Amino acid sequence: MGTRTATAAVLQLATGALLLLLLSRSASSDPDPLQDFCIPEPASPAQRCKDPATATAGDFVFSGIRSPGNFSSDTGLAAVSVTASAFPGLNTLGMSFVRADLAPGGVNTPHYHPRATEVALVVEGRVYSGFVDSGNRVFARVMEKGEVAVFPRGMLHFQMNVGKTPATIFGTFDSQNPGLVRIPGAVFGSGIREGLLEKAFGLNREEIGRLRRRFGPPKQ
């Protein structure tokens, strides 16, 4: 009888461990790769992997962040996002990255990544950086060159250059496709009804119109 009880306990423990393993796999940002790497075939509509024997060192090197991107006149931000669509060597590896440059006083407006945690390294400059948790607590401080911050997945975060020289930040994500939702554009540039925005933010129609013109999509 004792042997049966012990066996049942072992089976329950094994079943529980298996369930935890399956849950952890399903909760990860991206699925695990099934091969060493997968460089997509450019001409394949199904994005099939090309023969690994034809891969070269160039498939795994990206040169597009050696210099800043184009700066926004509104925010002073220049961001170069690098996903597998721009850098095929990232395909199936479950990661992507971004180079962000901020002019003095420039801001990376409040935003979040719905599918990824971000780790951000200050390469140059002094940056006020932080995030807001689900309890509306802000965790922010001025970061110096060489310091690293983490922004948990889905948490609203932001950055501002508080120095007198340009700042450069390098961010990495634990997802091949982290997504990006900028709060000003999502709220005032998405077409939400004016009446709702008036009540939610205490703004009048004229103020909402001004914000929509600033954050709405550019006219074709």
HELIX and SHEET records of a PDB file:
HELIX    1   1 GLY A    2  ALA A   27  1                                  26    
HELIX    2   2 PRO A   52  THR A   54  5                                   3    
HELIX    3   3 ALA A   57  PHE A   60  5                                   4    
HELIX    4   4 PRO A   88  LEU A   90  5                                   3    
HELIX    5   5 ILE A  183  PHE A  188  1                                   6    
HELIX    6   6 GLU A  194  PHE A  201  1                                   8    
HELIX    7   7 ARG A  205  PHE A  215  1                                  11    
SHEET    1   A 5 LEU A  77  VAL A  82  0                                        
SHEET    2   A 5 SER A  96  LEU A 102 -1                                        
SHEET    3   A 5 ALA A 167  PHE A 173 -1                                        
SHEET    4   A 5 GLU A 118  GLU A 124 -1                                        
SHEET    5   A 5 VAL A 148  PHE A 151 -1                                        
SHEET    1   B 5 VAL A 138  MET A 143  0                                        
SHEET    2   B 5 VAL A 127  VAL A 132 -1                                        
SHEET    3   B 5 LEU A 156  ASN A 161 -1                                        
SHEET    4   B 5 VAL A 107  TYR A 112 -1                                        
SHEET    5   B 5 VAL A 181  ARG A 182 -1                                        
END                                                                             
